[in-house]
């Protein structure tokens, strides 16, 4: 197994163990022959290339020169390795701070090794759950390596998870070639967002680092928050505590400052996901003959999940919030484009100050008033 970033098994998280655990636990992919697999990979690459022009033309974002980031068609373990590399990069400042707080005594070294393995297993379990569900992703944070090349300015790479795309197209019983193009249109929009808007990646990373800096690294405090979260989710919230109904484990453990940052991140992610859905629907009818059938079946799949366990895990991890991001974000983009046109909507990409707030995502007229307001005479 390839080591993730050198001494990956040291410190607060055993990153190699995370990869190994996820690989061991993940579901097997669909049954395809070697020739079929090669054909799928080749077609996804062709569709990704074609999608560049479709998305640029529809969104009026970027140029051919800005699309210098690689397209990687990966399997489930490949997706896991890319995300572990990204997590390792993002979490390094926080984990370094926790390591310093813990100290360097012999007992602490033993506890650190044990804790790192436990955390590695837990992360691997989470990634094994997600690895069979993600169709594609624009990964921006992992450093460039031979296995994970990036754009000229470290802008990331587009990942297309071939076995998952094949699995879903079979599950939905839709036309495979149409579905593969439809998926790449969505993912290419994310690639366009990050390559055409140079400040976006740094802005997101800054928000995430601010979120992590607010994390209380005292182990007892963290354990107490997790205990309270578990009580809330189990319906056994301490008497007198209200307001945690319907919130995920991720949300419950946040400090007030983190919830404020999380609100901004939620707004930006709603914008990015909703914009991708809007573009996919806008381009689709002209280039994907069966787009209506695909959209209808895919929306049904999104809404209901695969099983009761799947739905429970969605709730626990906060993945149900992602479904709301698609819906709210798409409605925001559609309403703004209808009111001020595509060029007017594209003012959203001017700077972090023109991004919609969490409140504006559900009230697009407020964003239009703020960003497009006429100067007073």
C-alpha positions, 0 to 999 in steps of 0.5 A: 500500500502506498504511504500517504505523505511519508510518515503517515502513521505517526501523530494524531491520525494513522492515515495509512490505517484509514486508507487500509480500513476503508479499502477493506470495508468498502463494497465491491464495485459492479461486475464489469469485464476488463474491456468494459472498464476500459471503455467506461474510462475512455468515455468518461474522459471524452465526456469530461473534455466535451463538458468543458465547452458546454459548461463554459458556453452556458456559464460564461465563466473561464477560458480554455487556458483556465482549464488546466487541471487534470481529469482523473478517472478513479476507482473507489480506493483511488477516491479514498486515497485522494481524500485522505491526502486532502484531509491530511493537508487540511487538518495538519494545523489542528492536529499539530496543535493537539499534538503539542497540547498532549505533550511528548512524555512516554505515556503520552506517546503510547496514548498518541499511537493508540489514539491515532490508530482508533481515529484512523479506523473511524475515518476509514469506516466513514470513507468506506461508507462514502466511497461507494456513493460519490460519483465525482468530486473536484478535489482541491486540497491534496498537494500535487504528487505523481498519483495526484497531479494538479493544475499549474497553480495547485488548483486541484483535480477532477475525480470521476469515480467510474464504478459508482457511475456504472453502479448508479446508471444500472440501478436507475436503468437509464441510458449509460452514455447519456448518464455519463455525460450528465454526471460529467456536466455537473462535475465539470461545473465544479471544475469551472467554478474553481479554475475560473474564480482564482480566489475561491479555493483560498477563501474556502480553505481560510474558512475551514482553517478558521473553523478548525482554529475555533476547535477546543483541543482539550480532550475532556471538553471534546469528550463532553461535547460528544457525550452531549451530542450522543444524548441529543441524538438518542433523545436523552438530552439533559433536562432544560436543554432545548434546540438540538432537534433535527441537528446532526452530530457534526452540528451539535458539537460546534461552538457558537463561533464555529456555527457562524463560520459553518453558516457561511460555509453552508451558503457557499456550498449551497451556491456551488452545488445549486449552480452545478445542478442549474448548469446541468439542467440548462445544458442537459436538454441540448446534449443529453437526449434522455435528461428528463428521465435521468433527472427524475430518477436521480432526484428520487434516488437522492431523496429516499436513500438506499436503505433505512441504515443509509438514511440514519447515517445520512442524518448522523453525518449531516449528509441530509443537509447536503440534499437541502444545499442542492435544492436551496442553491439551485432555487437561488441560482435560478431566481437570480438568473431569471431576474438579472441574467447570467452576467448579473448572476456571475457577479457572485464570483467577484469576491468573497463579499459578493457571495450570498449569505445563508439567509440570502440563499433562501431569499435571493431577492435580498442578494440582488438588492445588496449586490445590484443596488443602484447608487443613491443619487 
